[in-house]
């Protein structure tokens, strides 16, 4: 994942205390995850607090994602906003990571936060997103197109029923 190398934090080089990082998630970032999400510039501010055996990472995301409306397929820019805290514990006995808790062995020197950033963005995308989410009405031309496609689908099923009837007639003969 060379494309995500810029999301490495070499914490051994940091002094104890607070550090600020800023990231801009672009389409390249989402491509690295084979995701169809499109960024309309998502900014991430990270406050990294380092102590001897534990780091506290507070992420603040803001920006927009380019998506398609589920109903009329219009392009919508969905606002992304969120604040997430992740704890990193340095230990000689690392356990399995949890959502917001990462264990790192005492020999580790860097942390890659790309997966976390990606998960935060995905969490902010609603399961169903429509024009209404951005205060717009769906494109009526598109929604009527979709309705007529459904009508054609129903029409396609009619000949099937006809052929069933024909078979029954043959059996009666
Ligand atoms: Zn729509």
Backbone and ligand atoms as CSV (ligand in chain L), in Angstrom:
chain,resi,resn,atom,element,x,y,z
A,1,UNK,N,N,0.832,-1.197,0.000
A,1,UNK,CA,C,0.000,0.000,0.000
A,1,UNK,C,C,0.874,1.258,0.000
A,2,UNK,N,N,1.666,1.392,-1.051
A,2,UNK,CA,C,2.567,2.546,-1.129
A,2,UNK,C,C,1.803,3.863,-1.224
A,3,UNK,N,N,0.621,3.801,-1.875
A,3,UNK,CA,C,-0.172,5.015,-2.041
A,3,UNK,C,C,-0.601,5.581,-0.686
A,4,UNK,N,N,-0.583,4.736,0.313
A,4,UNK,CA,C,-1.056,5.158,1.636
A,4,UNK,C,C,0.086,5.436,2.599
A,5,UNK,N,N,1.295,5.515,2.039
A,5,UNK,CA,C,2.459,5.715,2.900
A,5,UNK,C,C,2.416,7.054,3.639
A,6,UNK,N,N,1.783,8.037,2.993
A,6,UNK,CA,C,1.723,9.364,3.635
A,6,UNK,C,C,0.866,9.356,4.904
A,7,UNK,N,N,0.136,8.242,5.123
A,7,UNK,CA,C,-0.680,8.147,6.334
A,7,UNK,C,C,0.043,7.401,7.455
A,8,UNK,N,N,1.331,7.181,7.245
A,8,UNK,CA,C,2.171,6.641,8.315
A,8,UNK,C,C,2.516,7.747,9.305
A,9,UNK,N,N,2.441,7.418,10.573
A,9,UNK,CA,C,2.924,8.349,11.600
A,9,UNK,C,C,4.088,7.664,12.303
A,10,UNK,N,N,5.265,8.221,12.135
A,10,UNK,CA,C,6.435,7.656,12.812
A,10,UNK,C,C,6.508,8.250,14.210
A,11,UNK,N,N,5.803,7.597,15.110
A,11,UNK,CA,C,5.629,8.196,16.442
A,11,UNK,C,C,6.904,8.208,17.277
A,12,UNK,N,N,7.870,7.338,16.923
A,12,UNK,CA,C,9.121,7.364,17.710
A,12,UNK,C,C,9.829,8.714,17.579
A,13,UNK,N,N,9.544,9.390,16.429
A,13,UNK,CA,C,10.216,10.669,16.192
A,13,UNK,C,C,9.526,11.825,16.914
A,14,UNK,N,N,8.349,11.569,17.475
A,14,UNK,CA,C,7.585,12.647,18.107
A,14,UNK,C,C,7.983,12.804,19.573
A,15,UNK,N,N,7.977,14.041,20.022
A,15,UNK,CA,C,8.218,14.304,21.443
A,15,UNK,C,C,6.929,14.013,22.222
A,16,UNK,N,N,7.027,13.873,23.519
A,16,UNK,CA,C,5.830,13.676,24.336
A,16,UNK,C,C,4.970,14.936,24.258
A,17,UNK,N,N,3.648,14.749,24.266
A,17,UNK,CA,C,2.747,15.900,24.210
A,17,UNK,C,C,1.896,15.897,22.959
A,18,UNK,N,N,1.381,17.059,22.590
A,18,UNK,CA,C,0.424,17.174,21.487
A,18,UNK,C,C,1.096,17.469,20.144
A,19,UNK,N,N,0.574,16.845,19.115
A,19,UNK,CA,C,1.040,17.093,17.743
A,19,UNK,C,C,-0.170,17.183,16.838
A,20,UNK,N,N,-0.088,18.073,15.860
A,20,UNK,CA,C,-1.216,18.218,14.936
A,20,UNK,C,C,-0.831,17.751,13.543
A,21,UNK,N,N,-1.746,17.026,12.915
A,21,UNK,CA,C,-1.550,16.572,11.535
A,21,UNK,C,C,-2.781,16.955,10.726
A,22,UNK,N,N,-2.540,17.203,9.449
A,22,UNK,CA,C,-3.659,17.545,8.569
A,22,UNK,C,C,-3.569,16.693,7.304
A,23,UNK,N,N,-4.689,16.148,6.892
A,23,UNK,CA,C,-4.736,15.310,5.690
A,23,UNK,C,C,-5.873,15.775,4.798
A,24,UNK,N,N,-5.690,15.558,3.500
A,24,UNK,CA,C,-6.771,15.808,2.547
A,24,UNK,C,C,-7.016,14.520,1.783
A,25,UNK,N,N,-8.183,13.939,2.018
A,25,UNK,CA,C,-8.497,12.674,1.353
A,25,UNK,C,C,-8.981,12.966,-0.063
A,26,UNK,N,N,-8.297,12.379,-1.025
A,26,UNK,CA,C,-8.632,12.608,-2.431
A,26,UNK,C,C,-9.159,11.310,-3.040
A,27,UNK,N,N,-9.518,11.379,-4.325
A,27,UNK,CA,C,-9.963,10.174,-5.015
A,27,UNK,C,C,-8.891,9.087,-4.988
A,28,UNK,N,N,-7.618,9.500,-5.042
A,28,UNK,CA,C,-6.514,8.537,-4.988
A,28,UNK,C,C,-6.596,7.692,-3.720
A,29,UNK,N,N,-6.943,8.353,-2.647
A,29,UNK,CA,C,-7.062,7.659,-1.365
A,29,UNK,C,C,-8.112,6.553,-1.458
A,30,UNK,N,N,-9.283,6.879,-2.009
A,30,UNK,CA,C,-10.360,5.888,-2.082
A,30,UNK,C,C,-10.044,4.797,-3.091
A,31,UNK,N,N,-9.311,5.148,-4.151
A,31,UNK,CA,C,-8.905,4.136,-5.136
A,31,UNK,C,C,-8.018,3.083,-4.490
A,32,UNK,N,N,-7.176,3.511,-3.561
A,32,UNK,CA,C,-6.283,2.576,-2.876
A,32,UNK,C,C,-7.071,1.523,-2.102
A,33,UNK,N,N,-8.325,1.822,-1.787
A,33,UNK,CA,C,-9.186,0.861,-1.099
A,33,UNK,C,C,-10.160,0.192,-2.077
A,34,UNK,N,N,-9.930,0.381,-3.380
A,34,UNK,CA,C,-10.825,-0.141,-4.417
A,34,UNK,C,C,-12.262,0.287,-4.153
A,35,UNK,N,N,-12.417,1.499,-3.681
A,35,UNK,CA,C,-13.746,2.008,-3.333
A,35,UNK,C,C,-14.268,2.875,-4.460
A,36,UNK,N,N,-15.597,2.884,-4.619
A,36,UNK,CA,C,-16.196,3.727,-5.656
A,36,UNK,C,C,-16.515,5.121,-5.116
A,37,UNK,N,N,-16.201,5.371,-3.848
A,37,UNK,CA,C,-16.462,6.690,-3.268
A,37,UNK,C,C,-15.588,7.738,-3.947
A,38,UNK,N,N,-16.157,8.918,-4.140
A,38,UNK,CA,C,-15.402,10.025,-4.715
A,38,UNK,C,C,-15.343,11.158,-3.702
A,39,UNK,N,N,-14.158,11.663,-3.493
A,39,UNK,CA,C,-13.999,12.738,-2.528
A,39,UNK,C,C,-14.176,14.084,-3.201
A,40,UNK,N,N,-14.928,14.953,-2.545
A,40,UNK,CA,C,-14.970,16.346,-2.973
A,40,UNK,C,C,-14.177,17.133,-1.944
A,41,UNK,N,N,-13.001,16.677,-1.675
A,41,UNK,CA,C,-12.095,17.228,-0.678
A,41,UNK,C,C,-12.599,17.035,0.753
A,42,UNK,N,N,-12.110,16.017,1.363
A,42,UNK,CA,C,-12.413,15.767,2.773
A,42,UNK,C,C,-11.162,16.100,3.572
A,43,UNK,N,N,-11.317,17.005,4.497
A,43,UNK,CA,C,-10.183,17.402,5.315
A,43,UNK,C,C,-10.233,16.676,6.650
A,44,UNK,N,N,-9.070,16.218,7.098
A,44,UNK,CA,C,-8.970,15.541,8.384
A,44,UNK,C,C,-7.957,16.283,9.243
A,45,UNK,N,N,-8.393,16.699,10.418
A,45,UNK,CA,C,-7.468,17.263,11.395
A,45,UNK,C,C,-7.259,16.229,12.481
A,46,UNK,N,N,-6.015,15.925,12.746
A,46,UNK,CA,C,-5.699,14.920,13.762
A,46,UNK,C,C,-4.900,15.570,14.885
A,47,UNK,N,N,-5.405,15.369,16.103
A,47,UNK,CA,C,-4.652,15.779,17.275
A,47,UNK,C,C,-4.086,14.513,17.910
A,48,UNK,N,N,-2.774,14.438,17.904
A,48,UNK,CA,C,-2.077,13.231,18.365
A,48,UNK,C,C,-1.406,13.552,19.689
A,49,UNK,N,N,-1.882,12.929,20.755
A,49,UNK,CA,C,-1.258,13.159,22.063
A,49,UNK,C,C,-0.402,11.951,22.417
A,50,UNK,N,N,0.877,12.209,22.634
A,50,UNK,CA,C,1.797,11.111,22.924
A,50,UNK,C,C,2.189,11.114,24.396
A,51,UNK,N,N,2.007,9.974,25.047
A,51,UNK,CA,C,2.599,9.770,26.367
A,51,UNK,C,C,3.489,8.530,26.265
A,52,UNK,N,N,4.083,8.109,27.347
A,52,UNK,CA,C,5.075,7.035,27.264
A,52,UNK,C,C,4.525,5.712,26.745
A,53,UNK,N,N,3.379,5.315,27.229
A,53,UNK,CA,C,2.855,3.997,26.856
A,53,UNK,C,C,1.526,4.065,26.130
A,54,UNK,N,N,1.009,5.273,25.901
A,54,UNK,CA,C,-0.298,5.388,25.271
A,54,UNK,C,C,-0.380,6.655,24.424
A,55,UNK,N,N,-1.059,6.529,23.263
A,55,UNK,CA,C,-1.321,7.691,22.419
A,55,UNK,C,C,-2.831,7.877,22.311
A,56,UNK,N,N,-3.247,9.127,22.304
A,56,UNK,CA,C,-4.659,9.422,22.052
A,56,UNK,C,C,-4.757,10.182,20.736
A,57,UNK,N,N,-5.544,9.646,19.824
A,57,UNK,CA,C,-5.693,10.276,18.511
A,57,UNK,C,C,-7.128,10.766,18.370
A,58,UNK,N,N,-7.290,12.049,18.177
A,58,UNK,CA,C,-8.631,12.604,17.964
A,58,UNK,C,C,-8.711,13.101,16.521
A,59,UNK,N,N,-9.584,12.474,15.758
A,59,UNK,CA,C,-9.751,12.803,14.338
A,59,UNK,C,C,-10.994,13.662,14.157
A,60,UNK,N,N,-10.864,14.720,13.395
A,60,UNK,CA,C,-12.043,15.505,13.010
A,60,UNK,C,C,-12.109,15.580,11.497
A,61,UNK,N,N,-13.217,15.089,10.954
A,61,UNK,CA,C,-13.383,15.057,9.501
A,61,UNK,C,C,-14.414,16.086,9.074
A,62,UNK,N,N,-14.150,16.753,7.972
A,62,UNK,CA,C,-15.179,17.608,7.383
A,62,UNK,C,C,-14.925,17.735,5.892
A,63,UNK,N,N,-16.014,17.763,5.139
A,63,UNK,CA,C,-15.886,17.874,3.695
A,63,UNK,C,C,-17.085,17.263,3.011
A,64,UNK,N,N,-16.894,16.873,1.770
A,64,UNK,CA,C,-18.009,16.328,0.997
A,64,UNK,C,C,-17.585,15.110,0.204
A,65,UNK,N,N,-18.538,14.187,0.075
A,65,UNK,CA,C,-18.338,12.995,-0.739
A,65,UNK,C,C,-19.214,13.090,-1.975
A,66,UNK,N,N,-18.704,12.689,-3.116
A,66,UNK,CA,C,-19.502,12.647,-4.338
A,66,UNK,C,C,-20.188,11.300,-4.448
A,67,UNK,N,N,-21.521,11.307,-4.429
A,67,UNK,CA,C,-22.284,10.050,-4.478
A,67,UNK,C,C,-23.389,10.168,-5.509
A,68,UNK,N,N,-24.065,9.055,-5.738
A,68,UNK,CA,C,-25.250,9.061,-6.594
A,68,UNK,C,C,-26.481,8.853,-5.733
A,69,UNK,N,N,-27.532,9.587,-6.046
A,69,UNK,CA,C,-28.806,9.399,-5.356
A,69,UNK,C,C,-29.320,7.991,-5.654
A,70,UNK,N,N,-29.770,7.283,-4.625
A,70,UNK,CA,C,-30.271,5.914,-4.810
A,70,UNK,C,C,-31.549,5.882,-5.641
A,71,UNK,N,N,-32.279,6.992,-5.655
A,71,UNK,CA,C,-33.588,7.000,-6.301
A,71,UNK,C,C,-33.500,7.480,-7.745
A,72,UNK,N,N,-32.803,8.610,-7.995
A,72,UNK,CA,C,-32.828,9.185,-9.348
A,72,UNK,C,C,-31.433,9.251,-9.988
A,73,UNK,N,N,-30.397,8.749,-9.296
A,73,UNK,CA,C,-29.032,8.654,-9.815
A,73,UNK,C,C,-28.364,10.011,-10.075
A,74,UNK,N,N,-29.000,11.112,-9.646
A,74,UNK,CA,C,-28.345,12.420,-9.753
A,74,UNK,C,C,-27.100,12.432,-8.875
A,75,UNK,N,N,-26.112,13.224,-9.286
A,75,UNK,CA,C,-24.913,13.384,-8.456
A,75,UNK,C,C,-25.258,14.246,-7.254
A,76,UNK,N,N,-24.883,13.778,-6.072
A,76,UNK,CA,C,-25.091,14.602,-4.871
A,76,UNK,C,C,-23.784,14.693,-4.097
A,77,UNK,N,N,-23.551,15.847,-3.518
A,77,UNK,CA,C,-22.383,16.047,-2.658
A,77,UNK,C,C,-22.832,15.914,-1.213
A,78,UNK,N,N,-22.550,14.787,-0.643
A,78,UNK,CA,C,-23.014,14.530,0.722
A,78,UNK,C,C,-22.008,15.073,1.729
A,79,UNK,N,N,-22.464,15.931,2.644
A,79,UNK,CA,C,-21.521,16.449,3.635
A,79,UNK,C,C,-21.035,15.329,4.560
A,80,UNK,N,N,-19.751,15.374,4.867
A,80,UNK,CA,C,-19.150,14.403,5.781
A,80,UNK,C,C,-18.630,15.171,6.987
A,81,UNK,N,N,-19.047,14.729,8.157
A,81,UNK,CA,C,-18.595,15.392,9.369
A,81,UNK,C,C,-18.482,14.348,10.462
A,82,UNK,N,N,-17.467,14.418,11.255
A,82,UNK,CA,C,-17.371,13.431,12.318
A,82,UNK,C,C,-16.164,13.646,13.201
A,83,UNK,N,N,-16.279,13.162,14.430
A,83,UNK,CA,C,-15.175,13.235,15.374
A,83,UNK,C,C,-14.998,11.853,15.988
A,84,UNK,N,N,-13.799,11.328,15.910
A,84,UNK,CA,C,-13.542,9.970,16.382
A,84,UNK,C,C,-12.255,9.947,17.201
A,85,UNK,N,N,-12.289,9.174,18.267
A,85,UNK,CA,C,-11.106,9.035,19.112
A,85,UNK,C,C,-10.602,7.592,19.063
A,86,UNK,N,N,-9.312,7.453,18.867
A,86,UNK,CA,C,-8.677,6.131,18.847
A,86,UNK,C,C,-7.546,6.139,19.871
A,87,UNK,N,N,-7.484,5.074,20.674
A,87,UNK,CA,C,-6.395,4.939,21.635
A,87,UNK,C,C,-5.388,3.924,21.123
A,88,UNK,N,N,-4.122,4.230,21.317
A,88,UNK,CA,C,-3.061,3.297,20.954
A,88,UNK,C,C,-2.290,2.961,22.220
A,89,UNK,N,N,-2.212,1.671,22.534
A,89,UNK,CA,C,-1.465,1.254,23.713
A,89,UNK,C,C,-0.192,0.541,23.288
A,90,UNK,N,N,0.908,0.969,23.856
A,90,UNK,CA,C,2.183,0.317,23.588
A,90,UNK,C,C,2.419,-0.706,24.698
A,91,UNK,N,N,2.605,-1.949,24.315
A,91,UNK,CA,C,2.701,-2.994,25.326
A,91,UNK,C,C,3.617,-4.120,24.840
A,92,UNK,N,N,4.203,-4.832,25.784
A,92,UNK,CA,C,4.995,-6.015,25.422
A,92,UNK,C,C,4.089,-7.190,25.092
A,93,UNK,N,N,2.805,-7.081,25.448
A,93,UNK,CA,C,1.866,-8.178,25.205
A,93,UNK,C,C,0.650,-7.673,24.431
A,94,UNK,N,N,0.838,-7.376,23.130
A,94,UNK,CA,C,-0.272,-6.826,22.343
A,94,UNK,C,C,-1.443,-7.811,22.263
A,95,UNK,N,N,-2.652,-7.291,22.378
A,95,UNK,CA,C,-3.858,-8.098,22.223
A,95,UNK,C,C,-4.491,-7.752,20.883
A,96,UNK,N,N,-5.610,-8.399,20.586
A,96,UNK,CA,C,-6.283,-8.143,19.320
A,96,UNK,C,C,-6.873,-6.727,19.324
A,97,UNK,N,N,-6.698,-6.018,18.212
A,97,UNK,CA,C,-7.202,-4.644,18.131
A,97,UNK,C,C,-8.719,-4.599,18.208
A,98,UNK,N,N,-9.231,-3.533,18.794
A,98,UNK,CA,C,-10.670,-3.288,18.761
A,98,UNK,C,C,-10.890,-2.062,17.882
A,99,UNK,N,N,-12.168,-1.693,17.697
A,99,UNK,CA,C,-12.499,-0.592,16.789
A,99,UNK,C,C,-11.715,0.677,17.112
A,100,UNK,N,N,-11.706,1.036,18.362
A,100,UNK,CA,C,-11.099,2.312,18.739
A,100,UNK,C,C,-9.918,2.119,19.687
A,101,UNK,N,N,-9.342,0.923,19.650
A,101,UNK,CA,C,-8.200,0.613,20.507
A,101,UNK,C,C,-7.211,-0.245,19.728
A,102,UNK,N,N,-5.996,0.293,19.585
A,102,UNK,CA,C,-4.958,-0.413,18.834
A,102,UNK,C,C,-3.843,-0.794,19.799
A,103,UNK,N,N,-3.390,-2.032,19.719
A,103,UNK,CA,C,-2.244,-2.444,20.525
A,103,UNK,C,C,-1.017,-2.530,19.619
A,104,UNK,N,N,0.071,-1.930,20.073
A,104,UNK,CA,C,1.311,-2.016,19.316
A,104,UNK,C,C,2.405,-2.567,20.223
A,105,UNK,N,N,3.222,-3.445,19.672
A,105,UNK,CA,C,4.344,-3.984,20.428
A,105,UNK,C,C,5.362,-2.888,20.717
A,106,UNK,N,N,6.149,-3.092,21.759
A,106,UNK,CA,C,7.078,-2.029,22.179
A,106,UNK,C,C,8.216,-1.824,21.165
A,107,UNK,N,N,8.362,-2.746,20.195
A,107,UNK,CA,C,9.392,-2.572,19.168
A,107,UNK,C,C,8.876,-1.764,17.975
A,108,UNK,N,N,7.545,-1.514,17.922
A,108,UNK,CA,C,6.974,-0.778,16.782
A,108,UNK,C,C,7.423,0.681,16.821
A,109,UNK,N,N,7.496,1.285,15.633
A,109,UNK,CA,C,7.928,2.683,15.573
A,109,UNK,C,C,6.995,3.551,14.743
A,110,UNK,N,N,6.057,2.903,14.009
A,110,UNK,CA,C,5.121,3.707,13.207
A,110,UNK,C,C,3.732,3.101,13.214
A,111,UNK,N,N,2.780,3.952,12.823
A,111,UNK,CA,C,1.375,3.566,12.803
A,111,UNK,C,C,0.782,4.101,11.509
A,112,UNK,N,N,0.047,3.249,10.778
A,112,UNK,CA,C,-0.627,3.734,9.575
A,112,UNK,C,C,-2.108,3.931,9.884
A,113,UNK,N,N,-2.607,5.126,9.636
A,113,UNK,CA,C,-3.977,5.446,10.027
A,113,UNK,C,C,-4.952,5.425,8.852
A,114,UNK,N,N,-4.488,4.991,7.669
A,114,UNK,CA,C,-5.329,5.052,6.466
A,114,UNK,C,C,-6.619,4.243,6.631
A,115,UNK,N,N,-6.504,3.025,7.152
A,115,UNK,CA,C,-7.693,2.180,7.303
A,115,UNK,C,C,-8.720,2.841,8.230
A,116,UNK,N,N,-8.231,3.458,9.294
A,116,UNK,CA,C,-9.143,4.142,10.203
A,116,UNK,C,C,-9.854,5.300,9.504
A,117,UNK,N,N,-9.090,6.085,8.739
A,117,UNK,CA,C,-9.691,7.218,8.025
A,117,UNK,C,C,-10.772,6.727,7.066
A,118,UNK,N,N,-10.459,5.642,6.375
A,118,UNK,CA,C,-11.421,5.081,5.417
A,118,UNK,C,C,-12.692,4.627,6.148
A,119,UNK,N,N,-12.510,3.939,7.270
A,119,UNK,CA,C,-13.664,3.471,8.038
A,119,UNK,C,C,-14.510,4.635,8.549
A,120,UNK,N,N,-13.862,5.702,8.973
A,120,UNK,CA,C,-14.603,6.869,9.470
A,120,UNK,C,C,-15.472,7.456,8.365
A,121,UNK,N,N,-14.918,7.547,7.164
A,121,UNK,CA,C,-15.690,8.101,6.050
A,121,UNK,C,C,-16.868,7.177,5.736
A,122,UNK,N,N,-16.610,5.862,5.691
A,122,UNK,CA,C,-17.686,4.912,5.376
A,122,UNK,C,C,-18.799,4.979,6.421
A,123,UNK,N,N,-18.420,5.177,7.668
A,123,UNK,CA,C,-19.412,5.271,8.749
A,123,UNK,C,C,-20.347,6.456,8.544
A,124,UNK,N,N,-19.862,7.494,7.880
A,124,UNK,CA,C,-20.665,8.702,7.732
A,124,UNK,C,C,-21.607,8.622,6.539
A,125,UNK,N,N,-21.489,7.562,5.730
A,125,UNK,CA,C,-22.370,7.423,4.567
A,125,UNK,C,C,-23.617,6.646,4.983
A,126,UNK,N,N,-24.798,7.249,4.852
A,126,UNK,CA,C,-26.010,6.523,5.227
A,126,UNK,C,C,-26.259,5.354,4.284
A,127,UNK,N,N,-26.964,4.330,4.760
A,127,UNK,CA,C,-27.228,3.137,3.937
A,127,UNK,C,C,-28.010,3.535,2.692
A,128,UNK,N,N,-29.015,4.401,2.899
A,128,UNK,CA,C,-29.786,4.888,1.752
A,128,UNK,C,C,-29.582,6.389,1.675
A,129,UNK,N,N,-29.072,6.862,0.555
A,129,UNK,CA,C,-28.849,8.301,0.423
A,129,UNK,C,C,-29.580,8.814,-0.805
A,130,UNK,N,N,-30.356,9.862,-0.590
A,130,UNK,CA,C,-31.131,10.426,-1.696
A,130,UNK,C,C,-30.933,11.937,-1.724
A,131,UNK,N,N,-31.496,12.561,-2.764
A,131,UNK,CA,C,-31.408,14.011,-2.918
A,131,UNK,C,C,-31.904,14.736,-1.664
A,132,UNK,N,N,-32.883,14.107,-0.977
A,132,UNK,CA,C,-33.443,14.746,0.215
A,132,UNK,C,C,-32.383,14.967,1.292
A,133,UNK,N,N,-31.357,14.113,1.310
A,133,UNK,CA,C,-30.299,14.261,2.310
A,133,UNK,C,C,-29.531,15.567,2.136
A,134,UNK,N,N,-29.529,16.121,0.919
A,134,UNK,CA,C,-28.853,17.396,0.699
A,134,UNK,C,C,-29.868,18.503,0.406
A,135,UNK,N,N,-31.134,18.288,0.842
A,135,UNK,CA,C,-32.158,19.306,0.757
A,135,UNK,C,C,-32.640,19.599,-0.652
A,136,UNK,N,N,-32.631,18.537,-1.514
A,136,UNK,CA,C,-33.083,18.733,-2.894
A,136,UNK,C,C,-34.194,17.753,-3.210
A,137,UNK,N,N,-34.901,18.014,-4.302
A,137,UNK,CA,C,-35.897,17.059,-4.759
A,137,UNK,C,C,-35.272,16.193,-5.842
A,138,UNK,N,N,-35.728,14.965,-5.952
A,138,UNK,CA,C,-35.209,14.079,-6.988
A,138,UNK,C,C,-35.571,14.610,-8.370
A,139,UNK,N,N,-34.737,14.304,-9.336
A,139,UNK,CA,C,-34.948,14.683,-10.726
A,139,UNK,C,C,-36.189,13.943,-11.245
A,140,UNK,N,N,-37.300,14.679,-11.525
A,140,UNK,CA,C,-38.532,13.985,-11.927
A,140,UNK,C,C,-38.368,13.226,-13.238
A,141,UNK,N,N,-37.556,13.731,-14.164
A,141,UNK,CA,C,-37.346,13.038,-15.439
A,141,UNK,C,C,-36.734,11.668,-15.191
A,142,UNK,N,N,-35.777,11.621,-14.268
A,142,UNK,CA,C,-35.096,10.358,-13.995
A,142,UNK,C,C,-36.009,9.379,-13.269
A,143,UNK,N,N,-36.777,9.868,-12.300
A,143,UNK,CA,C,-37.628,8.938,-11.555
A,143,UNK,C,C,-38.714,8.365,-12.458
A,144,UNK,N,N,-39.230,9.161,-13.439
A,144,UNK,CA,C,-40.258,8.614,-14.331
A,144,UNK,C,C,-39.631,7.602,-15.292
A,145,UNK,N,N,-38.351,7.816,-15.682
A,145,UNK,CA,C,-37.644,6.815,-16.493
A,145,UNK,C,C,-37.575,5.485,-15.768
A,146,UNK,N,N,-37.215,5.566,-14.483
A,146,UNK,CA,C,-37.070,4.339,-13.710
A,146,UNK,C,C,-38.408,3.621,-13.612
A,147,UNK,N,N,-39.496,4.392,-13.432
A,147,UNK,CA,C,-40.824,3.783,-13.351
A,147,UNK,C,C,-41.161,3.068,-14.651
A,148,UNK,N,N,-40.821,3.693,-15.816
A,148,UNK,CA,C,-41.183,3.055,-17.073
A,148,UNK,C,C,-40.349,1.796,-17.309
A,149,UNK,N,N,-39.131,1.758,-16.794
A,149,UNK,CA,C,-38.321,0.539,-16.918
A,149,UNK,C,C,-39.002,-0.601,-16.158
A,150,UNK,N,N,-39.544,-0.277,-14.985
A,150,UNK,CA,C,-40.229,-1.291,-14.186
A,150,UNK,C,C,-41.458,-1.804,-14.946
A,151,UNK,N,N,-42.193,-0.883,-15.645
A,151,UNK,CA,C,-43.365,-1.296,-16.424
A,151,UNK,C,C,-42.976,-2.292,-17.504
A,152,UNK,N,N,-41.847,-2.025,-18.178
A,152,UNK,CA,C,-41.399,-2.920,-19.249
A,152,UNK,C,C,-41.080,-4.303,-18.667
A,153,UNK,N,N,-40.452,-4.301,-17.493
A,153,UNK,CA,C,-40.126,-5.571,-16.834
A,153,UNK,C,C,-41.377,-6.412,-16.604
A,154,UNK,N,N,-42.442,-5.745,-16.139
A,154,UNK,CA,C,-43.686,-6.472,-15.887
A,154,UNK,C,C,-44.245,-7.033,-17.189
A,155,UNK,N,N,-44.144,-6.225,-18.262
A,155,UNK,CA,C,-44.641,-6.653,-19.559
A,155,UNK,C,C,-43.913,-7.890,-20.057
A,156,UNK,N,N,-42.620,-7.977,-19.759
A,156,UNK,CA,C,-41.822,-9.119,-20.202
A,156,UNK,C,C,-42.313,-10.439,-19.606
A,157,UNK,N,N,-42.901,-10.333,-18.456
A,157,UNK,CA,C,-43.303,-11.582,-17.781
A,157,UNK,C,C,-44.573,-12.175,-18.397
A,158,UNK,N,N,-45.360,-11.322,-19.109
A,158,UNK,CA,C,-46.637,-11.803,-19.645
A,158,UNK,C,C,-46.500,-12.986,-20.605
A,159,UNK,N,N,-45.579,-12.960,-21.568
A,159,UNK,CA,C,-45.469,-14.095,-22.492
A,159,UNK,C,C,-45.211,-15.411,-21.759
A,160,UNK,N,N,-44.481,-15.369,-20.636
A,160,UNK,CA,C,-44.230,-16.583,-19.861
A,160,UNK,C,C,-45.554,-17.249,-19.445
A,161,UNK,N,N,-46.447,-16.373,-18.972
A,161,UNK,CA,C,-47.740,-16.897,-18.510
A,161,UNK,C,C,-48.487,-17.527,-19.685
A,162,UNK,N,N,-48.415,-16.869,-20.866
A,162,UNK,CA,C,-49.079,-17.395,-22.060
A,162,UNK,C,C,-48.587,-18.793,-22.396
A,163,UNK,N,N,-47.242,-18.958,-22.352
A,163,UNK,CA,C,-46.692,-20.257,-22.751
A,163,UNK,C,C,-47.101,-21.339,-21.760
A,164,UNK,N,N,-47.252,-20.940,-20.478
A,164,UNK,CA,C,-47.729,-21.910,-19.484
A,164,UNK,C,C,-49.111,-22.428,-19.865
A,165,UNK,N,N,-49.948,-21.455,-20.299
A,165,UNK,CA,C,-51.314,-21.831,-20.661
A,165,UNK,C,C,-51.322,-22.763,-21.860
A,166,UNK,N,N,-50.421,-22.470,-22.812
A,166,UNK,CA,C,-50.348,-23.314,-24.008
A,166,UNK,C,C,-50.010,-24.762,-23.648
A,167,UNK,N,N,-49.062,-24.891,-22.703
A,167,UNK,CA,C,-48.672,-26.243,-22.294
A,167,UNK,C,C,-49.853,-27.002,-21.689
A,168,UNK,N,N,-50.639,-26.220,-20.887
A,168,UNK,CA,C,-51.790,-26.871,-20.260
A,168,UNK,C,C,-52.781,-27.363,-21.312
A,169,UNK,N,N,-52.952,-26.501,-22.368
A,169,UNK,CA,C,-53.873,-26.879,-23.424
A,169,UNK,C,C,-53.415,-28.153,-24.114
A,170,UNK,N,N,-52.104,-28.240,-24.326
A,170,UNK,CA,C,-51.564,-29.427,-24.997
A,170,UNK,C,C,-51.840,-30.704,-24.187
A,171,UNK,N,N,-51.720,-30.525,-22.863
A,171,UNK,CA,C,-51.949,-31.694,-21.996
A,171,UNK,C,C,-53.386,-32.179,-22.090
A,172,UNK,N,N,-54.310,-31.162,-22.220
A,172,UNK,CA,C,-55.736,-31.548,-22.283
A,172,UNK,C,C,-56.044,-32.324,-23.549
A,173,UNK,N,N,-55.319,-31.976,-24.645
A,173,UNK,CA,C,-55.554,-32.682,-25.914
A,173,UNK,C,C,-55.021,-34.091,-25.826
L,1,ZN,ZN,ZN,-32.587,11.879,-6.286
